[in-house]
Amino acid sequence: MEWAEKRNQRLGYMQPGRPRPNGYIDRHNRTISGEWLGQSIFETIEEAQNETTGWLRAYNIERPDKGIGGMTPAMKLKTAVRIPRLDPFQNRGLPR
């Protein structure tokens, strides 16, 4: 509490009876700890930033996701329906 006070940081506490207010954040933190932080030692900030960027790319783009049928987000994006851009002046007799 002293550390936070010296740095003008506000502490947020969980509501009584709600030990897990956000399961998505808990899962994200557990994944980062288990798959990434626990397996790496960084010598510099730049090294940590580069490693983070690579891990985030793999996790968010290249990793198969059960929520979208075991496809990677990149694969899902390729199968997305493309909606053609409509010409607002088409069939209205207006000049383009």
C-alpha positions in Angstrom: 0.0 0.0 0.0 2.9 2.3 0.8 4.5 1.7 -2.6 1.2 2.5 -4.4 0.6 5.6 -2.3 4.1 7.0 -3.0 3.5 6.6 -6.8 -0.1 7.9 -6.7 -1.5 4.5 -7.7 -5.0 3.5 -6.8 -5.5 0.0 -5.5 -8.5 -1.9 -6.7 -10.0 -4.6 -4.5 -12.2 -7.5 -5.5 -15.8 -7.4 -4.4 -16.6 -9.6 -1.4 -18.0 -12.9 -2.6 -16.6 -12.4 -6.2 -13.1 -13.9 -6.1 -13.0 -14.1 -9.9 -14.5 -10.9 -11.4 -13.1 -11.5 -14.8 -12.3 -15.1 -15.9 -10.9 -13.9 -19.3 -8.2 -12.0 -17.6 -7.4 -14.8 -15.2 -7.1 -17.2 -18.2 -4.9 -14.8 -20.1 -2.6 -14.3 -17.1 -2.4 -18.0 -16.5 -1.6 -18.6 -20.2 1.1 -16.0 -20.3 2.7 -17.3 -17.1 2.7 -20.9 -18.2 3.5 -20.7 -21.8 5.8 -17.7 -21.9 7.1 -16.0 -18.8 8.0 -19.2 -17.0 10.1 -20.4 -19.8 12.2 -17.3 -20.6 15.0 -15.2 -19.1 15.5 -11.8 -20.6 18.7 -9.8 -20.5 17.3 -6.5 -21.9 13.9 -4.7 -22.3 14.3 -5.0 -26.1 14.7 -8.7 -25.9 11.6 -9.0 -23.8 9.7 -6.8 -26.3 10.8 -8.8 -29.3 9.9 -12.1 -27.6 6.5 -10.6 -26.5 5.7 -9.6 -30.1 6.5 -13.0 -31.5 4.6 -14.8 -28.8 1.5 -12.5 -29.3 1.6 -13.1 -33.0 1.8 -16.8 -32.6 -0.9 -16.9 -29.9 -3.4 -14.6 -31.7 -2.8 -15.4 -35.4 -1.1 -18.7 -35.9 -2.4 -20.9 -33.0 -5.5 -23.0 -33.7 -8.5 -21.7 -31.7 -11.2 -24.1 -30.5 -13.7 -21.3 -30.5 -13.6 -21.0 -34.3 -13.5 -24.7 -35.1 -9.8 -25.5 -34.6 -8.8 -23.0 -37.3 -6.2 -20.3 -36.9 -7.5 -16.7 -36.9 -5.6 -16.2 -40.2 -7.5 -19.2 -41.7 -10.8 -17.9 -40.5 -10.1 -14.5 -42.0 -9.5 -16.1 -45.4 -12.9 -17.8 -45.3 -14.7 -14.7 -44.3 -17.4 -13.5 -46.7 -16.2 -10.4 -48.6 -18.9 -7.9 -49.1 -18.3 -5.8 -52.2 -18.2 -2.0 -51.7 -21.3 -0.4 -53.1 -21.2 2.6 -55.4 -23.5 5.1 -53.8 -24.2 6.7 -57.2 -25.0 3.4 -59.0 -28.5 3.3 -60.6 -29.4 6.8 -59.5 -28.6 8.6 -62.7 -26.0 10.7 -60.9 -22.5 11.4 -62.3 -19.6 9.5 -60.7 
